């Protein structure tokens, strides 16, 4: 880990999990097996009070263990010593809240709070004024999503990575500027990925849903059918590569720009 804080999500089969810090989703995936995902969290957190939310839905069962569902555990940690700051555990918390362990209810949502020192860096959206986002979006937001989809469909690595400008700046503020996270290295990595043809799902703007998040300082985009907003997949035998994203945008220089 590069920073002071990290998240860890342990996810069992037959679950769809979405994890958020401070009302901004940073992870969503379907699990049909047992998996652990861990990464830096500094850039997702704020000075003072923070919230961590875990949302769960029923997912497809594991082919190997069709009767098993979960468990799922979301943790925020201090990297030094892997000290747990706060956690959410399912089905433990659901049962403790009174649910029948033989008839657990979905969807499940749980939020916890924790505090970080006041000298923790503020997020990129902090100086932005609150802005109400209509559920159907705005022409500007639709244009921002369409530009990303167009770059992905054309497999234009330079145009696609250029949409990550704020994300790269954020990474630099919190973790320094490791060479592997530079714009040039990312362009090279995507050029390598895009050297083979991806099947890119259509955008279907009529299915997009826009939400105000982070005290109305960010716009979160999803689809009515639950599929990823941006999705690309390539299969060659057993070699499978995919890219899925429900983007979050913030205002930067009056332009909606990808945050993550």
Secondary structure, DSSP 8 states (H G I E B T S, - for coil): --SSEEEEEEEEESEEEEEEETTEEEEEEEESS-EEEEEE-GGG--SEEEEEEEEEEE----SS-TT--EEEEEEEEETGGGEEEEEEEETHHHHHTT--TTS--SSEEEEEEEEE-TTS---TTTTS------TT--HHHHHHHHHHHHHHHHT-HHHHHHTTHHHHHHHHHHH---GGGSHHHHHHHHHHHTTS--EE----GGGEEEEEETTTTEEEEEETTS--SEEEEEEETTEEEEEEE--EEEEETTEEEE--
